Amino acid sequence: MAYYLKKTKMKGRTYLSIDESFYSHQKKGTAHRVYKSLSSVETLKKNGIEDPIAFYQAEVDRLNAERKEAGVPKISEVSPSLYVGYFPLKSIMEKLKIKHYVDYFKLTTDFGYDLYELLAALVYSRSVNPCSKLRTFHEVIPNLYEKYDFSYDQLLDGLSFLGNNYEKFIEIFTVQTNNVYKLDNSKTYFDCTNFYFEIDREDVFRLKGPSKENQKTPIVGLGLLLDANQIPIGMKMYPGNESEKPVLRDVIDNLKKQNNVEGRTIHVADKGLNCAENIVFSRKNGDGYLFSKSVKSLPETEKVWVLLNEGFKEVRDNSGKLLYKYKSCVDEFPYTVTIDGSKKTVKLTEKRLLTYNPDLAAKKRYEINRLVEKARAMTLSRAKKSEMGEAGKYISFTDKKGEKASVSMNEEAIERDLKFAGYNLLVTSEISMDDRDIYDVYHNLWRIEESFKIMKSDLDARPVFLQKESTIKGHFLICYIAVLLERLLQFKVLKNQYSTNEIFSFIKKFKVLKADNKYINTTVYTPFINELAQVTKLPLTNYFLSETQLKSILKYKI
């Protein structure tokens, strides 16, 4: 058995790889596999290799000489470890029949590679070992069980195509998810976040704006929409300096049109999206809404109602501890919106649910008092206003003409914030909805925060090092699909019996080592893998796995 240099011509370019011939016990004869994927001759020349074919032929000769001299195989740059934990995601992708629809793109494009294979390889790689696209190509994709045949240049080309058409691919996944698993659009959860880039200069897409992670570098915004069961059904990307508020209207409107969603949808979002235009938009479309509203920003008449002790109902735990108390009212409330270029006031009938949480109140008061202490210290040290940060809201600056500005504590602001600590106001169009149901629906919004956490932590979606807008969008499409598949596994297949951490830990850690004609399972035992083995009836806890057993895992049908 020996190494050889393989040359493949596609679309006028010559791609190189070092392949290895070996004896296959299954075929009972010679088989071939990729030992090392290389780039195209043209790209290698640009990178400074004058004659790539001669250069890598010399490496092939060296490898064969070392093998011959030693008489036994040497360790190589290719890890003998294979990732297998992505098999549930692969099974769901196949169940959704995504390949059938992705293959239609072949009719209008001239790909020199299989677009579905490229998409699948990127999604599985992002799930098992999130890293840069260069490392993904050289270190992760070669260690997936299936072998994929595309170059690094083709990977970037395919990622760019996916990014340019990311909304079409999301539509394919949403429609097929609805066909197979049924989506529940009776209420939807929406929120926005942003991702920073390791660059100093802005461009038309990556622009500086308010970062969720307090980064000063350019950012890109991302809005995510979930159905009632926390399954992703839409994503919208927008330049980092744009407001989140119009994104809510665009995403929901487009998704309803794309997916033929009819009937009433309740839009649930945090206080950052409760602008008048969004509220009126929901009513116009025959939908409803549930938003959080700052108590401190209410008119004085409504603040009086907030602080009245009458009308509250209490919710306590089994030991009698007060968890929260609540009261509600239904009335007409004014909203000022822009219609045909001019501002108009409209009155909408709403239910307003006020809650008071004693634990939240104690936490808020502690934070306020910390800021007050900081503010007092800064007034004594005569610190500049620009140095005060959030504590500056408790400091008043009086600038009299011809005199030095005087600095004093804003006692009124301190008293106001302490007074309203622990209160939260929920505003909804659903006037007949039970108060406790309103509370529960809104507090399920943490699920979308968990989806962002999956992207940022489990999938390492940021920081982002890609440069082109199309490849950046392709990158986040891959992250979105990985989140969607994990959510379908968690909620639709495993019935929400296991946490996201347990699932992703298994996906990343379930690996095998090739040893002669069998595989060694290197995964550490956990209750999750044991229970998954029982549910799937697969040999996931076996120490030794045969080729047949490994194939049965990768071909498992959910």
Sequence and secondary structure as in RCSB ss.txt:
>XXXX:A:sequence
MAYYLKKTKMKGRTYLSIDESFYSHQKKGTAHRVYKSLSSVETLKKNGIEDPIAFYQAEVDRLNAERKEAGVPKI
SEVSPSLYVGYFPLKSIMEKLKIKHYVDYFKLTTDFGYDLYELLAALVYSRSVNPCSKLRTFHEVIPNLYEKYDF
SYDQLLDGLSFLGNNYEKFIEIFTVQTNNVYKLDNSKTYFDCTNFYFEIDREDVFRLKGPSKENQKTPIVGLGLL
LDANQIPIGMKMYPGNESEKPVLRDVIDNLKKQNNVEGRTIHVADKGLNCAENIVFSRKNGDGYLFSKSVKSLPE
TEKVWVLLNEGFKEVRDNSGKLLYKYKSCVDEFPYTVTIDGSKKTVKLTEKRLLTYNPDLAAKKRYEINRLVEKA
RAMTLSRAKKSEMGEAGKYISFTDKKGEKASVSMNEEAIERDLKFAGYNLLVTSEISMDDRDIYDVYHNLWRIEE
SFKIMKSDLDARPVFLQKESTIKGHFLICYIAVLLERLLQFKVLKNQYSTNEIFSFIKKFKVLKADNKYINTTVY
TPFINELAQVTKLPLTNYFLSETQLKSILKYKI
>XXXX:A:secstr
  EEEEEEEETTEEEEEEEEEEEETTTTEEEEEEEEEEEEHHHHHHTT S HHHHHHHHHHHHHHHHHHHSS   
 SS SEEE TTHHHHHHHHHTTHHHHHGGGGGT   SS HHHHHHHHHHHHHHS   HHHIIIIIGGGBSS    
 HHHHHHHHHHHHHTHHHHHHHHHHHHHHHH    SEEEEEEEEEEBS SS  SSSB    TT   S EEEEEEE
E TTS EEEEEEEETTS SHHHHHHHHHHHHHHTT  S  EEEE GGG  HHHHHHHHHTT EEEEEE GGGS H
HHHHHHH  TT EEEE TT  EEEEEEEEEEEEEEEEEETTEEEEEEEEEEEEEEE HHHHHHHHHHHHHHHHHH
HHHHHHT  GGG GGGGGGEEEE  TTS  EEEE HHHHHHHHHTTTEEEEEES TTS HHHHHHHHHTTHHHHH
HHHIIIIIS   SB   SHHHHHHHHHHHHHHHHHHHIIIIIISTT S HHHHHHHHHH EEEEETTEEEE    
 HHHHHHHHHHT  TT SEEEHHHHHHHHT   
